[in-house]
Amino acid sequence: MDPLTIDILATIIAGILFLVGLTGIVVPVLPGSITILVTMLVWAILTGGWTSWVAFALVAVFSIAGMTCSYVLTGKRLKDAEVPTWPILVGIAAGIVGIFVIPFLGLFVGFLLGLYGAEWARRKDPKLAWDSSWIAVKSLGLGILAELGLGFLSTLTFAIAATVHFISL
């Protein structure tokens, strides 16, 4: 197979995997920023050249910043609200079940119901459970938005690098 064909196939597959990575940032069942980072590394190895490696460096910074930002923003707010990890895990498990029960919206509905149910069981008060569940949802949403924004920057970086790569051939 000639090098141009390999570059084209690698770029198409990388573009698809970037979409999977962006989806994974929003849907916690799939790996998000890690998929984007590994995809960019493999694409840089396959296509080579300074453009690919500069783009990989930028994507690495964006991905690491996104994962860190998501973890720190979410973790700090959950800790401040005294929401332990296990209700979040119950919410995620319920969300996974929800995917199969209610197509498309099941993840979100299942997550919310699972989180609220776990918080109600923990707090023994529906009002307190709702308040802490809402804080958890907002915290997770803020973390997801920050990581998704950096994921979009990574995708834009990849698109620019791919364009420059093919123009310079």
Secondary structure in CASP SS format (residue, H / E / C, confidence):
PFRMAT SS
TARGET T0000
AUTHOR 0000-0000-0000
METHOD secondary structure of the structure
MODEL  1
M C 1.00
D C 1.00
P H 1.00
L H 1.00
T H 1.00
I H 1.00
D H 1.00
I H 1.00
L H 1.00
A H 1.00
T H 1.00
I H 1.00
I H 1.00
A H 1.00
G H 1.00
I H 1.00
L H 1.00
F H 1.00
L H 1.00
V H 1.00
G H 1.00
L H 1.00
T H 1.00
G H 1.00
I H 1.00
V H 1.00
V C 1.00
P C 1.00
V C 1.00
L C 1.00
P C 1.00
G C 1.00
S H 1.00
I H 1.00
T H 1.00
I H 1.00
L H 1.00
V H 1.00
T H 1.00
M H 1.00
L H 1.00
V H 1.00
W H 1.00
A H 1.00
I H 1.00
L H 1.00
T H 1.00
G C 1.00
G C 1.00
W H 1.00
T H 1.00
S H 1.00
W H 1.00
V H 1.00
A H 1.00
F H 1.00
A H 1.00
L H 1.00
V H 1.00
A H 1.00
V H 1.00
F H 1.00
S H 1.00
I H 1.00
A H 1.00
G H 1.00
M H 1.00
T H 1.00
C H 1.00
S H 1.00
Y H 1.00
V H 1.00
L H 1.00
T H 1.00
G H 1.00
K H 1.00
R H 1.00
L H 1.00
K H 1.00
D H 1.00
A C 1.00
E C 1.00
V C 1.00
P C 1.00
T H 1.00
W H 1.00
P H 1.00
I H 1.00
L H 1.00
V H 1.00
G H 1.00
I H 1.00
A H 1.00
A H 1.00
G H 1.00
I H 1.00
V H 1.00
G H 1.00
I H 1.00
F H 1.00
V H 1.00
I C 1.00
P C 1.00
F C 1.00
L C 1.00
G H 1.00
L H 1.00
F H 1.00
V H 1.00
G H 1.00
F H 1.00
L H 1.00
L H 1.00
G H 1.00
L H 1.00
Y H 1.00
G H 1.00
A H 1.00
E H 1.00
W H 1.00
A H 1.00
R H 1.00
R H 1.00
K C 1.00
D C 1.00
P H 1.00
K H 1.00
L H 1.00
A H 1.00
W H 1.00
D H 1.00
S H 1.00
S H 1.00
W H 1.00
I H 1.00
A H 1.00
V H 1.00
K H 1.00
S H 1.00
L H 1.00
G H 1.00
L H 1.00
G H 1.00
I H 1.00
L H 1.00
A H 1.00
E H 1.00
L H 1.00
G H 1.00
L H 1.00
G H 1.00
F H 1.00
L H 1.00
S H 1.00
T H 1.00
L H 1.00
T H 1.00
F H 1.00
A H 1.00
I H 1.00
A H 1.00
A H 1.00
T H 1.00
V H 1.00
H H 1.00
F H 1.00
I H 1.00
S C 1.00
L C 1.00
END
